[in-house]
Amino acid sequence: MLTGMTALQKELQKEFEKFVDKEIIPYADQFDEQGEIPRDMIGRFAQQGYLGAMIPEKYQGAGMDPVTFGLLCEEIGRGSISLLSLLTVHGMVAQAIEKWGSEIQKQTWLPKLAKGEVIGAFGLSEPDVGSDPKSVESIATVEDVFFRLNGHKKWISYGQMADIFLIIAQCGARPAAFLVTRDTPGFEVEPIQGMLGFRSAMLAQLHLTNCLIAQENLIGKIGFGFTHVAGTALDYGRYCIAWGCVGLGKACLEACLRYTGKRKQFGALLRKHQLIQHMIADMITEVKAARMLCLDAAYLKSAGDPETIMETSIAKYYASTMAFRAANHAVQIHGANGCCHEYPVQRFFRDAKITEIIEGSSQIQQIIIARHGYQNYLFGEKNK
């Protein structure tokens, strides 16, 4: 249990934990093997209010504070980080609309997103553009009262089932963000199969061929597409994934504590072996450290402090690398059993690797964090 939580946050954390234990963990491996999340599972998510977790109550969302939302992400990440990816991309669309959309866009889409009547997905990555989103090759041209969209997006989580997509494209050499519905003529979805991890995140490629998009589907202004709209979405996505990685690390730890308490080698339980204890100690310490970094970002978000963007990058960087180290230890501790489908640690390992890539790779986070450090040193306290 975390210190400093309100009574309501403690109560909600227990509710999240019970939901995950009952509704997600028993089926997570099945979801992974089938490569999809059933619609009824998403329906239960919607009934719990999770799809509208951070959407304001006036738009029929749950209006969770950042700490409570983080606790939710941690628990879902403990159960299935592929399923957390739904909460991530769906929320990225909602957050972009809430911050940069018109009131008509908010009234139209936020209640539907909150209730799960439509599922959202974020369309930024392309076949030749991943970590350099300012170089997107999708093009939007102005034609009377429409924008004509042409492009190709790839690695889109929940693209196979989403109803509305936030698409980033270049419009006159300036980035712009558009809402594109699935039924738009010229819009095609191609499923992606055989991924290393996040197998049930229902990834897809999107093909946009002469899609006519009404002007009222432009989010914000032309030129705001990356720095403002996508920036808001990515900050939310990193925050969500960072907390989810804490949950994934916790899942690795719990699996190892169970296994080492039952498995014997050389006449003694694994938990009695000192080298096993070293790995367990590292996992315990690093999970706690990642959670504290996430809490730091959460408190800054609650206070509206702009430093939360940098702290979220730090939290995402550390938590994702922690999750992979924990998953690596988990597989090693389980030995050959850790490499077969009978134990979930093989899924943890595959999923953990993906967390180091999505919403800005670990290397991109290192660049962002280092640049911030240099700016503080060169232009901050050291020069006063």
N, C-alpha and C positions, 0 to 999 in steps of 0.2 A: 504494500500500500504506500502511495506517495504521501509525503508530508505536505502540509499547506493547502490541501484540498478542502473545499467546502463540503458540508454534509450532503448537498445535492449531487456534487461531483462524485463523491464516494458511492452514493446510492446508484447513480447511473453507471459507474464503472462496473459494479456488480451485475447490473442488468446486461451490459454489453458482454461480460464474461459468460454469463449463463446462456445468452443467445448463441455465442460462438461455440460453446461446448455442445449445445444441443443441435443447432441447425447447420453448422459449417464443418467442424472437425470430423464428424463421422462420414462426411461425404466428399471431403476435399480431394482425396486421392482418386475417387471416382470421377470427379469433375476433370481432374488433370488427365486421366486416361481417355476420357471421352472428348476432351478438347473443347468443352463448352460449359457454360453456366446455364442450367435450366431456367426457363421463364418463371416457374413457380418460386424458385429461389429469389429471383429479382423482385417478384411480387411480395415476398416476405420482407425483403429489404425495404421496399416502399411502405409497407404497412407499419414498420417500426419507425418510419420517419427518417431513415438513414440517408436516403437519396436527396433529401432536402436539409441535411444536417446543418449547413451554414447559410442556408437561404433564410432571409429575415421572415419573421412570423407574419408580417403584413402581406407577404407573397405566399403564404401558406406553408412556409418552411418551418423547421424546428428551431432555428435561431440559436444554435449552440454557440457557446463561447469557445475561443481557441483551445483552452485546456481540455474541456469536455470532448471537443471534436478530436483532439489528439489521442485521448484515451480510447475513443471509439476506433480510430485508425489502428492503434496498437493492438487491440483485441482482434480486429478483423485480420490484421497481418499475421497474428498468431495462428489463426485458423487457415487462411488461404490468402496469400498476397496477390494471387491472380484475381481473386474476388475483390480485394481492396482496390485493384486497378480500375474497377468499375466506378467505385466511389471517387477515385482520383479524376478520371477523365470527364465523368458526368459533372462533377463539381467544378472542374476547370471551365467548362462551358457556362455553368451558372454564375460563377464568380466574375467572369468576363462581362456577361450581360448585366449583372448587378452593378458593377462599377462603371462600365463604359457605355452600356446600352441606353437607349431612349426610354422614357417612361412607358411608351406603348410597347416596346420590346420587352420590358420587364413585366408588364401586366399580361402580355401574351404568353411568354415562355416560362417565367419563373414558377408560377403555380403548377404548370404541367410537369416541369422538371422535378419539382418538390414531391409531387404525388406519384411520380414514375409513369405518368401517362405518355411521356416521351423520354427516350434515353439519349443523352448527349455524348459526343465524341470529339476529340481535338485533332484537327488536321494540320500539322506543321511539318513533320518529317517527310522527306521525299527520297526517291531512290539514290540520288546523287548529293543529297543535302541532309546531314544529320546534325552534327554539332555546330554548324555554321548557319543558323536559321535566317540570318539576314540575307543569305544568298538563295532564297527560295526561287524556284524557276517557274512556278505556277503564275499565270498572267491573267489579270483582269483588265478589260478595256471598257470604256464608257460608251454606251450606245443608247441615246435618248434617255428613257427613264429606267434603263436596265444596265447591269454590268454583265459582260460576257466573260465567263470564266473557263479557262483551259489549263489543265495541269494533271499531275500524277502524284498522289500521296501514298506513303508506305509506312508500315509498322503502326497502324492506327488501332489502338486497343478498343475493343468492343465495336469496331467498325462493322462487323458482321451483323450486328443487331441494332445499332444506333438509328435513331429517327431524325436527329438533327446534328449537323457537324459545324464546328467553328473552323473555317478554312482561312489560312493565311496565304495571301498572294501579292504579287507586285502589281501596282497600278500606276503606270507612268513612272516607273523606277522608284516608287514609294510603297512601302508595305501597307496593306490594308487587310482588315478582318471581315469575313462575311459569314452569315448564317445560311447554310445550305441544307434544305430538307432532302430526305432520302428519295422522295418521289419526283425530284427535279429532272426534267428531260435532259438526257446526256450525262447523267450521273450514274456510274456503275460501281458496284462493290465486288471485289475479288478476294475470297478468303485466303489466308495464309496458314499453312499447316506445317507440322514437323519442326516446331521451334524447340530450342534447348530448354527454356523455362517459360513461365507464364503461359502454359499450354492451354489453359481454360480462359484466357483473356480475350479470346475470339478476335485475333488480329486480322487486319484486312488491308488491301490496297484499294485506293479510291481513284477512279478515272473520271476526270471532268472534261467533257467534250462539248464545247459551245453551250455551256450551261448559262441560261439567262437568269440573273439574280436581280430581284427588285431592289431599288435604291434603299428602301426601308430596311433591308437586310444587312446593310453596312453597319458594323459595330464601331462606334466612335467616328473618327475622321480618317480620311486617307492620309497616310504618313504615321498614324498611330498604331498600325497593325502589329508591329513587333515590340517597340519600346513600352507601349502602354497596354494594349489588349493582351498580346501573347505574354508579356512580362507579368501581368497579373495572374494569368492562368498558370504559368510556370512556377511562380512563387507558391501558389496554392498546391500545385502538384508536388513540388519538392517537400513541402511541409507534410503533406499526406503520406508520401512515401517514406520520409524520415521516421515518422511515428510507426508506420507499418513495419519498417526494418527492426525497430525495437521489439515489436511483437514477434517477428520472425526469429530474431536472436533468442527471445524468451522460449519460443517453441523448440529451438535446437537444444537449449539448456534443459528444458523439462524432459525432452526425449532421452537425453544422456543421463540425467539423474535416475530416470526409471530403469533404463537399460543396465547401467552400472550397478544398480542395486539388486539385480537378478542374475546377471551373467557372471560366470566364474571362469577364471583362467589361472593355471598353475596352483589350483587348490584354494584360491581366494577370490572373493567378489572383486570385480573390476574397480569398484570404488575404494578398495583398500590399496590399490597400486598408486604409488606416488606420482608417476608421470600422468596418469589419468587425472589425479587431483590437480595437477598443474593446469591442465587444459580446462577443467571445470572452473577453477579459480579465475582464469582469464575470461571465460565466458560470463561468469557472474559479474565481474568488475566492469567489463566492457558494455554489457547490457545496461547496467546502472549508469555508466558514464554517458552513453548515447541518450538515455532517457532524460538525463539532466540537461543535455544540450537542447533536446526538443522542448523541454519545459522552459528553458531560457527564451527560445524563440516564441513560445506560446505566450509568455507573460509580456513580451515586447509587443506582440500582435494585439493583445488585450488592451495595452496602453496606447496603441496607435503610433508606436515609435518606429520611424523609418529604418532603424538599425535591424529591425526584424528580418528584412530581406537578406542581409548578410548573415545573420545568425541562422536563418533557415538553410542557406547554402552550406554553412559549417555543419549543421545538424545532419543534413542529407548526406554530405560527404562522409562524415564519420560513421553515421548509423549504417549506411549501405556497405562500407568496407568492413565494419564490425559484423554485420549479418553474414557476409561471405566467410570471414574468419571463423565465426561460430559454426556455420554449416560445414566448413572444412573439418573442424574438430569433430563435429557430430558424426560425419561419415567415417573418419579415422577411428573414433571410439567404437563404432558399430562394426568395423571391419568389413568383411564380405557381406554381412547382413545390411550394411549401409548402402550397398550398391544395388539392392534388389527392391522390387516394388512392394514387398511385404512390410517395409519400414518407410515412414514418411521422410526420413532424413535425406534420401536421395532427391526427393522433390524440393526440400528446403535448399539443398545445394544448388540445384538448377535454377530455382527462382532467385536465390540470393545473388547469383552472378548477374542476372538481368537488372537488379536494382542498382548495380554500379554503372549502368548504361543509360537507363531511362531518365527523363526530366533533367537532362544535363549529366554527362558522364563524370566519373570521379576526376578525370583529368581537367575537364572544363571547370568543375568546382574548385580544383586547386588553383587554376589560373585566376578565377574570380576572387578567391580568398587572398591569394598573394598580392594581387593588385590593390585590394582594399588595404592590406597591411602596409604596402609601400606608400599609399596615399596618406594614411594616418601618420606614418613616420615623417614623410617629407613635408606635408602641409598641415599636420595636426599639432599635437602637444610639443613635439621636438623643436618646432620653429616659433614657439611662443616666448 
